[in-house]
Amino acid sequence: MNKYTLIIWLYFTIFFIDSAPITSKSNSISLKKITTKLLLKEGLQFYKDHHMLKYQSIFVTDQARLISAKKRSENLTRSNVIGYYGEITVGNQAFRTLFDLGSSDLWIPSQNCTQHPCSIHRRFNERLSKTFRPINISYSVKYGAGSVYGTLGQDNVLVGEIESVGQIFGLAWKEEGSFFETQEFDGIFGMGFNNLSSIKTPTTFSNMVEQKAVKDPCFGIYLERSDDAGHRGSLTLGGIDKTKFTGNLNYNNVSKFNGNYSVWIIDVDDISINGHKLNFKTKKAIFDTGNDLILMPDKDAKIYHKFINGSSFNNGTYFVPCRTTDLVAYIIGGISYNIDQSDLVTGSYCYSSVQPAGDGDTWTFGDPFLRNVYSVYNIKNYSIGLAPVSKTA
């Protein structure tokens, strides 16, 4: 091989290596839904209390209500929470983690945790990973109805075929509350912004972006419709799955709190019911895959149900006709997103999927909204993209 042939060979080799599409790696994983083991009425209150406790640092100031919510949660033994989990690999060891939009930390149980919640889940064995590095710093992460404590570690984390090298994560030595005892998942994979991290480290997905393991700084979430067979979904890292939606993605700016980006929250224009706009103003909505309801302040839920034909209110809970025919759409960024009528009602007792949860101007969009859209979360542009979900997905 002469020098000119060598130069040409090197040029093409470097070019094709550098331009090789990152998306050739599998960047999508399947998600499975966790369903509550509580009675439905207990479950409704649990979702409200869990939401209040989970976001107390951002929204809630009424300490008396917080104390009441915590007591109720503590009295619910062997409880389960709604959410979606998938399989990841940490140091060549497989774990099921709940992908949580409302938190920003990754943790899994440690082999050194001897509590019952840990013993019935997969636990990380430091000696089985050649790439693990211990970090002798303690941490704690609090969730709505439970907490975890332990020490930090560092290892490679794989989601599908996308890797975060040297990811700092929590090894749980202790879990408090019945919240984790019967869960189908082993740990939690936070998908919020870095500023929300309790262990003060970049999120796993943020590291994937910085390490250029993914093409784009966004992830997409698809959740099956409520009337589909089974409750599953998919998470796509570093891109979008165009088979899951129709039309174009419309992007909406995420709002800051105390000068920082923390949770996925955007402005909502209004709600339309049977063609009648409710004239809501200055409303915001948190996107949370960990809730099976749409939660609104008491006054907003009351206005909403005035326009739902046949709705009723009893003991803090709204009911709607089991086969409601109302046409409901949420208007965001000037675009209307229709809610399938099956998502206006939940459970055999026909509870409304919209329930009251305190004061203020902030709503929470759980599954009844998220099942109707394909949502894309961009951590660099600080935006959420939405498109109607494909009926054939």
C-alpha positions in Angstrom: 0.0 0.0 0.0 1.6 3.3 -1.1 1.2 6.5 0.9 -1.6 7.9 -1.2 -3.6 4.7 -0.9 -3.0 4.7 2.8 -4.2 8.4 3.1 -7.4 7.6 1.2 -8.0 4.4 3.3 -7.6 6.4 6.5 -9.9 9.2 5.3 -12.7 6.8 4.5 -12.2 4.8 7.7 -12.3 7.9 9.9 -15.2 9.4 7.9 -17.4 6.4 8.2 -16.6 5.8 11.9 -17.3 9.4 12.8 -20.5 9.5 10.7 -21.9 6.2 11.9 -25.4 6.8 13.2 -25.7 6.5 16.9 -29.2 5.3 16.5 -27.9 2.0 15.0 -27.8 1.0 18.6 -31.1 -0.1 20.2 -32.2 3.0 22.1 -35.7 1.8 23.0 -36.9 -0.4 25.8 -40.2 -1.8 26.7 -42.1 -0.5 29.8 -44.6 -2.4 32.0 -47.2 -0.7 34.1 -47.4 -1.3 37.9 -51.0 -1.3 39.2 -52.0 -0.5 42.7 -52.9 -3.3 45.1 -55.0 -0.9 47.2 -58.8 -0.9 47.1 -59.8 1.7 44.5 -61.1 4.3 47.0 -57.9 4.0 49.1 -56.0 4.2 45.8 -57.5 7.5 44.9 -56.6 9.1 48.2 -53.1 7.5 48.0 -52.4 9.1 44.6 -53.5 12.5 46.0 -51.4 12.2 49.2 -48.4 10.7 47.3 -48.5 13.7 44.8 -48.7 16.2 47.7 -45.7 14.7 49.5 -43.7 14.1 46.4 -43.8 17.7 45.3 -44.0 19.4 48.6 -40.7 21.2 48.2 -42.0 22.9 45.1 -45.7 23.6 45.6 -47.1 22.8 49.1 -46.9 25.1 52.1 -49.8 23.9 54.3 -48.0 21.8 56.9 -51.2 20.5 58.5 -52.2 18.9 55.2 -48.8 17.4 54.7 -48.9 15.8 58.1 -52.3 14.3 57.5 -51.2 13.0 54.1 -48.1 11.4 55.6 -50.1 9.7 58.4 -52.6 8.3 55.9 -49.7 7.0 53.7 -48.0 5.3 56.7 -51.2 3.6 57.6 -51.5 2.0 54.2 -49.4 -1.2 54.5 -48.2 -3.2 51.5 -49.3 -0.4 49.2 -48.4 0.0 45.6 -48.0 3.1 43.4 -48.7 3.5 39.7 -45.8 3.8 37.4 -43.9 2.2 34.5 -40.7 0.1 34.9 -38.2 -1.4 32.5 -34.9 -3.3 32.7 -31.5 -1.7 32.9 -28.0 -3.0 33.6 -25.6 -1.6 36.2 -22.2 -3.1 36.2 -23.3 -6.1 34.2 -26.1 -6.8 36.7 -29.8 -6.5 35.6 -32.4 -4.5 37.5 -35.9 -3.4 37.0 -36.3 0.3 37.6 -39.2 2.6 37.7 -38.7 5.4 35.2 -39.9 8.5 37.1 -40.4 11.9 35.5 -40.8 13.5 38.9 -37.3 12.7 40.4 -33.7 12.8 39.2 -31.8 10.1 41.0 -30.9 6.5 40.2 -30.7 4.0 43.0 -30.9 0.2 43.4 -30.7 -2.0 46.5 -27.3 -2.9 47.8 -26.2 -6.5 48.6 -25.5 -5.1 52.1 -29.2 -4.3 52.7 -30.8 -7.0 54.8 -34.2 -5.5 55.2 -37.2 -7.4 53.9 -37.9 -5.0 51.0 -34.3 -5.5 49.8 -34.2 -9.2 50.3 -37.2 -9.8 47.9 -35.6 -7.7 45.1 -32.4 -7.9 43.0 -29.5 -6.5 44.9 -26.3 -5.0 43.5 -23.2 -7.1 44.4 -20.1 -4.9 44.2 -17.7 -7.9 43.9 -19.4 -9.0 40.6 -18.5 -5.8 38.8 -15.0 -5.0 37.6 -15.9 -1.4 36.8 -17.6 -0.5 40.1 -16.0 2.2 42.3 -17.3 2.9 45.8 -17.9 6.5 46.9 -18.0 6.7 50.7 -20.6 9.4 50.8 -24.0 8.8 52.4 -27.3 9.9 50.7 -31.0 9.9 51.2 -33.9 10.3 48.8 -37.4 11.0 49.9 -40.5 10.1 47.8 -44.2 10.7 48.5 -44.7 7.7 50.7 -41.2 6.3 51.4 -37.5 7.0 51.7 -34.2 5.3 50.9 -30.8 5.7 52.5 -27.4 4.4 51.7 -24.0 5.2 50.1 -23.0 6.3 46.6 -21.2 4.2 44.0 -20.0 4.6 40.5 -20.4 2.2 37.6 -21.5 1.9 34.0 -25.3 1.9 33.4 -26.9 0.5 30.3 -30.4 1.2 29.0 -31.1 -0.8 25.9 -27.7 -0.4 24.2 -27.2 3.2 25.4 -24.5 3.5 28.1 -23.7 6.1 30.8 -20.0 5.4 31.7 -19.0 6.1 35.3 -22.5 6.9 36.4 -22.9 7.9 40.1 -25.9 6.2 41.7 -27.3 5.3 45.1 -26.9 1.9 46.7 -29.8 1.5 49.1 -28.9 0.1 52.5 -32.2 1.0 54.1 -35.7 1.5 52.9 -38.4 3.2 55.0 -42.1 2.9 54.6 -44.2 0.1 53.1 -44.0 2.0 49.8 -41.2 -0.3 48.4 -42.1 -3.6 50.1 -44.2 -5.2 47.4 -43.1 -3.3 44.3 -42.4 -5.1 41.1 -39.4 -2.8 40.5 -36.0 -3.0 42.3 -35.1 0.7 42.2 -35.9 4.1 40.7 -34.5 5.8 37.6 -35.1 9.5 37.8 -35.8 11.3 34.5 -36.1 14.9 35.8 -33.6 17.7 35.6 -30.2 17.7 37.3 -31.3 20.4 39.7 -33.8 18.0 41.3 -31.2 15.5 42.2 -31.1 14.7 46.0 -27.6 13.2 45.6 -26.4 16.2 43.7 -25.1 14.4 40.6 -26.0 14.6 36.9 -28.8 12.2 35.9 -28.1 9.1 33.9 -29.7 10.5 30.8 -27.9 13.8 31.2 -24.6 11.9 31.3 -25.6 9.9 28.2 -26.1 13.2 26.4 -22.8 14.7 27.6 -20.9 11.6 26.6 -22.6 11.6 23.2 -24.0 8.2 23.7 -27.2 9.5 22.1 -27.9 11.6 19.0 -30.4 14.1 20.5 -30.8 15.4 24.1 -34.4 14.1 24.4 -36.3 11.0 25.2 -39.8 9.9 24.1 -42.5 8.1 26.1 -45.4 6.1 24.7 -48.1 4.5 27.0 -50.7 2.1 25.8 -54.3 3.2 25.8 -56.4 2.2 28.7 -58.6 -0.1 26.5 -55.7 -1.8 25.0 -54.8 -5.4 26.0 -52.3 -5.1 28.8 -50.6 -2.0 30.2 -47.3 -1.4 28.5 -45.3 1.3 26.9 -41.9 2.2 25.5 -39.1 4.6 26.3 -36.8 5.9 23.5 -33.6 7.5 24.5 -31.9 10.1 22.3 -34.7 10.3 19.7 -38.3 9.7 18.9 -40.4 6.8 17.7 -42.4 8.2 14.7 -44.6 5.1 14.6 -46.2 6.1 17.8 -47.9 9.4 16.8 -49.7 11.2 14.0 -49.0 14.7 12.7 -46.2 16.8 14.0 -44.7 17.2 17.5 -45.5 20.6 19.0 -43.0 21.8 21.6 -43.8 23.7 24.7 -41.4 25.5 27.1 -40.8 24.0 30.5 -41.3 26.4 33.4 -38.6 27.2 36.0 -39.0 27.1 39.8 -36.9 29.3 42.0 -34.8 30.1 38.9 -34.1 26.5 38.1 -35.5 23.7 35.9 -36.5 20.9 38.1 -39.7 19.0 37.1 -41.4 18.6 33.7 -44.1 21.3 33.9 -45.6 23.5 31.1 -48.4 26.0 30.7 -51.9 24.9 29.8 -54.2 27.2 27.8 -57.6 25.8 28.6 -59.9 22.8 28.6 -62.7 22.3 26.1 -65.7 20.1 27.0 -68.3 19.4 24.3 -67.0 22.4 22.4 -67.3 24.8 25.3 -64.1 26.3 26.6 -63.9 26.6 30.4 -61.8 29.8 30.3 -59.0 28.6 32.7 -56.1 31.0 32.9 -52.5 30.8 34.1 -52.6 27.1 34.7 -49.6 24.8 34.7 -49.4 21.0 34.5 -46.7 18.6 35.8 -46.2 15.5 33.7 -46.0 12.4 35.9 -46.1 8.8 34.8 -46.5 7.9 38.4 -50.1 8.8 38.7 -53.3 7.2 37.4 -55.3 10.4 37.6 -55.4 14.0 36.4 -55.2 16.1 39.6 -56.5 19.6 39.9 -56.9 22.2 42.7 -60.4 21.8 44.3 -61.8 24.9 42.5 -60.7 23.8 39.1 -62.0 20.2 39.5 -65.4 21.7 40.5 -65.5 23.8 37.4 -64.5 20.9 35.2 -67.2 18.6 36.5 -69.9 21.2 36.0 -69.6 20.6 32.3 -69.4 16.8 32.5 -72.9 15.4 32.0 -74.1 13.3 34.9 -71.2 13.9 37.2 -71.6 13.8 41.0 -69.5 14.6 44.1 -69.5 12.6 47.3 -67.0 12.7 50.2 -64.2 14.4 48.3 -64.5 12.2 45.2 -66.0 12.9 41.8 -68.0 10.3 39.9 -69.0 10.3 36.2 -71.3 8.0 34.1 -69.5 4.7 33.3 -70.2 5.2 29.6 -69.7 8.9 29.4 -70.0 10.4 25.9 -68.5 13.8 26.7 -65.8 15.2 24.3 -62.9 16.5 26.4 -59.8 18.2 25.0 -56.8 19.9 26.7 -55.5 22.9 24.9 -51.7 23.4 25.1 -49.7 25.8 23.0 -52.8 26.5 20.9 -53.2 22.8 20.0 -56.2 20.7 21.2 -55.4 17.2 22.5 -58.5 15.0 22.6 -59.0 12.6 25.5 -60.5 9.2 24.7 -63.8 8.8 26.5 -62.5 5.6 28.2 -59.9 7.8 29.9 -62.6 10.1 31.5 -63.5 7.3 33.9 -61.6 4.9 36.1 -62.5 1.8 38.0 -65.7 -0.3 38.2 -67.3 2.3 40.5 -66.9 4.9 37.7 -64.7 7.4 39.5 -63.8 10.4 37.4 -60.2 10.4 36.2 -60.0 14.1 37.2 -59.9 14.5 41.0 -59.4 17.4 43.4 -56.0 17.8 45.1 -55.6 21.0 47.2 -55.1 24.6 46.2 -53.1 26.7 43.8 -53.0 26.7 40.0 -51.0 23.6 39.2 -52.4 20.4 37.7 -50.8 17.0 37.3 -51.1 15.1 34.1 -51.0 11.4 34.9 -51.9 8.4 32.6 -55.4 9.6 31.5 -53.7 12.4 29.6 -50.4 10.8 28.8 -52.0 7.8 27.1 -53.5 10.1 24.5 -50.2 11.7 23.4 -46.7 10.8 22.5 -44.5 13.0 24.7 -40.9 14.0 24.1 -38.7 15.6 26.8 -35.7 17.7 25.8 -33.2 18.4 28.5 -31.2 21.0 26.5 -34.1 23.0 24.9 -36.1 22.7 28.1 -39.2 21.7 26.3 -41.9 19.0 26.0 -43.1 17.9 22.6 -46.6 16.5 22.2 -48.5 14.8 19.4 -51.7 12.8 19.3 -50.9 9.1 19.8 -51.3 6.8 16.8 -54.3 4.6 16.9 -52.4 1.8 15.3 -49.3 2.0 17.6 
